[in-house]
Every structure is written in structure tokens, then in C-alpha cells.
Amino acid sequence: VYKWDREYTTYDKASTGGIVRFGYPVFNDTKAYLSYTYDVADVDNIDDDAAKSIKELEGENITSSVTGTLRYDTRNRVFNPTEGMDHSITVEYAGLGGDIAFIKYTGDVGFYLPLPLGVTGFLHGRGGQVDDRPGEGILPDYERFYLGGMHSVRGFKYQDIHAWDEDGAEVGGEKFVQFNAELIFPLLKDAGVMGVVFYDTGNVFGTGEDYDLGNLRKSAGFGIRWYSPMGPIRLENGYILDPEEGEDQNGRWEFTMGTVF
């Protein structure tokens, strides 16, 4: 059960709801999960220059959805793994009552590779697509895809990689791809302090656009991670490798506590 208040780029959203999830081992290192979510979201404080589709969300929006996930996880440990794989496929169906209706597909793959001198290589990829269901409900902007920030393409601001609507306003995309490559190396091994260098790439694609792997934004950088008793603490600096007009070329530091990808 939760109550969340979130500030997005052009609006605020207060959500109250709950999730019930069941998990079951399928075979070996594979588990299946089924969850039900009921969410009441109140959207307000919308900017004047926000997209028309965002302004239409003002007020209360109810989501009733069911989600199925299949996950294969062979990592040797949850925090700071040094070998193994972590893959998942997720499908969410919204429209079991409420105002919101969509079908969302996401896939995630991760490979941890032990290298000499205690270094770990990490290769990660994500992709997804969300389809609206006209006549049955709306597809809200907060269920669309954005990239940018610590957990996607570092060096870009949160939601800085987005799509555009027919009026030229910033909106979330209906498709996305993301790839990350890291080298993680010990600095103070016994204390759980690690260094990291990374390369990120990805993009978001709007209505009517196809996936285009030749049109991805790129960044690279470095950072420090401490796998503390409270969980991973990260301080990382990303540089945009293909800056466009108005984007910061001097690097962007970010700090977070929580899981890594």
C-alpha cells in the first residue's frame, strides 16, 4: 500500500494505491510473477506550455491493471554481483475498470562477466513498447517512456530524452531502447567501495515512429559506488557525447541510494 507524490517536468502527480503480487518458481533459476495494481492518481500544477495530452489528465485518473513477469536470475548475489545473468519479460494490461487503458511490453537483459584483477564487466539492455486502447480508456503520459538520469542514460537530466507531439510539445514515447556497458573495479574491496566507468546509449520514439538503432543518444562517464549495509550508494558523473543545442556539455553529477538498473 502506498502514497506517492511525484514532480514531473511539467506537472505533479499524487498517487494512492496498492499492489498485490504472487511469485512461483517455474524451473531452475526462473520465476513467474503475477500482480494486480489499483492506483488513484491526481494530476495538478500543470505548466502552461505542457502538451495538450498532459493538460487533459488534470484531476483524478484511476488505473486498474494486471502484470505478468517471467524472470531468469543466475547472479551470484543481489548486490554487487560478479557473475551471472538477470533477464526478464513483463506484460502489463490496464483497463480492468478505471480511466486508463493500455498494454505495455518491456524486456530487460543483463550479463555480469568476471574479468582479471577483480574487475566485473556488465552489459545491460532494455526495450519496451506501450499500445493505447482507443475507446476503452486513455494512455497517460506517466505510463509512456522517457530516458535520462541515473537509471537509464546518465549525463542527461531526468526525462530529458523524450518524444514530441504534433504541436511540438514534449511528451513520452511509445517505444524505447537502452543499452549500458560498465567496468566495475574494487577501490576498497573489504569496505565494499567500487569504482565504475560506463557507456550509455538509448532513445525514445513517438507515435508513428519505428525503432531506429542508428539514432541513439550517447553518454559516458565514471563514478564511485559503496555497497553499504543500507544498500548501494552511487555518485556518478556522465558526459553527453552527442550534445544538442542547450544541453550541458560539462558533465552532470548524480547521487542516489538504491538498486542498480
KANOR-V123347 format. One record per residue. N is the residue number from 0. RES is the residue in one letter. SS is DSSP state (@ for helix, = for strand, . for the rest). Layout:
N;RES;SS
N;RES;SS
This chain:
0;V;.
1;Y;=
2;K;=
3;W;=
4;D;=
5;R;=
6;E;=
7;Y;.
8;T;.
9;T;.
10;Y;.
11;D;=
12;K;=
13;A;=
14;S;=
15;T;=
16;G;=
17;G;=
18;I;=
19;V;=
20;R;=
21;F;=
22;G;=
23;Y;=
24;P;=
25;V;=
26;F;=
27;N;.
28;D;.
29;T;=
30;K;=
31;A;=
32;Y;=
33;L;=
34;S;=
35;Y;=
36;T;=
37;Y;=
38;D;=
39;V;=
40;A;=
41;D;=
42;V;=
43;D;=
44;N;.
45;I;.
46;D;.
47;D;.
48;D;.
49;A;.
50;A;.
51;K;@
52;S;@
53;I;@
54;K;@
55;E;.
56;L;.
57;E;.
58;G;=
59;E;=
60;N;=
61;I;=
62;T;=
63;S;=
64;S;=
65;V;=
66;T;=
67;G;=
68;T;=
69;L;=
70;R;=
71;Y;=
72;D;=
73;T;.
74;R;.
75;N;.
76;R;.
77;V;.
78;F;.
79;N;.
80;P;.
81;T;.
82;E;.
83;G;=
84;M;=
85;D;=
86;H;=
87;S;=
88;I;=
89;T;=
90;V;=
91;E;=
92;Y;=
93;A;=
94;G;=
95;L;=
96;G;=
97;G;=
98;D;.
99;I;=
100;A;.
101;F;=
102;I;=
103;K;=
104;Y;=
105;T;=
106;G;=
107;D;=
108;V;=
109;G;=
110;F;=
111;Y;=
112;L;=
113;P;=
114;L;.
115;P;@
116;L;@
117;G;@
118;V;.
119;T;=
120;G;=
121;F;=
122;L;=
123;H;=
124;G;=
125;R;=
126;G;=
127;G;=
128;Q;=
129;V;=
130;D;=
131;D;=
132;R;.
133;P;.
134;G;.
135;E;.
136;G;.
137;I;=
138;L;.
139;P;.
140;D;@
141;Y;@
142;E;@
143;R;.
144;F;=
145;Y;.
146;L;=
147;G;.
148;G;.
149;M;.
150;H;.
151;S;.
152;V;.
153;R;.
154;G;.
155;F;.
156;K;.
157;Y;.
158;Q;.
159;D;.
160;I;=
161;H;.
162;A;=
163;W;=
164;D;.
165;E;.
166;D;.
167;G;.
168;A;.
169;E;=
170;V;=
171;G;.
172;G;=
173;E;.
174;K;=
175;F;=
176;V;=
177;Q;=
178;F;=
179;N;=
180;A;=
181;E;=
182;L;=
183;I;=
184;F;=
185;P;=
186;L;=
187;L;=
188;K;@
189;D;@
190;A;@
191;G;.
192;V;=
193;M;=
194;G;=
195;V;=
196;V;=
197;F;=
198;Y;=
199;D;=
200;T;=
201;G;=
202;N;=
203;V;=
204;F;=
205;G;.
206;T;.
207;G;.
208;E;.
209;D;.
210;Y;.
211;D;.
212;L;.
213;G;.
214;N;.
215;L;.
216;R;=
217;K;=
218;S;=
219;A;=
220;G;=
221;F;=
222;G;=
223;I;=
224;R;=
225;W;=
226;Y;=
227;S;=
228;P;.
229;M;.
230;G;=
231;P;=
232;I;=
233;R;=
234;L;=
235;E;=
236;N;=
237;G;=
238;Y;=
239;I;=
240;L;.
241;D;.
242;P;.
243;E;.
244;E;.
245;G;.
246;E;.
247;D;.
248;Q;.
249;N;.
250;G;.
251;R;=
252;W;=
253;E;=
254;F;=
255;T;=
256;M;=
257;G;.
258;T;.
259;V;.
260;F;.
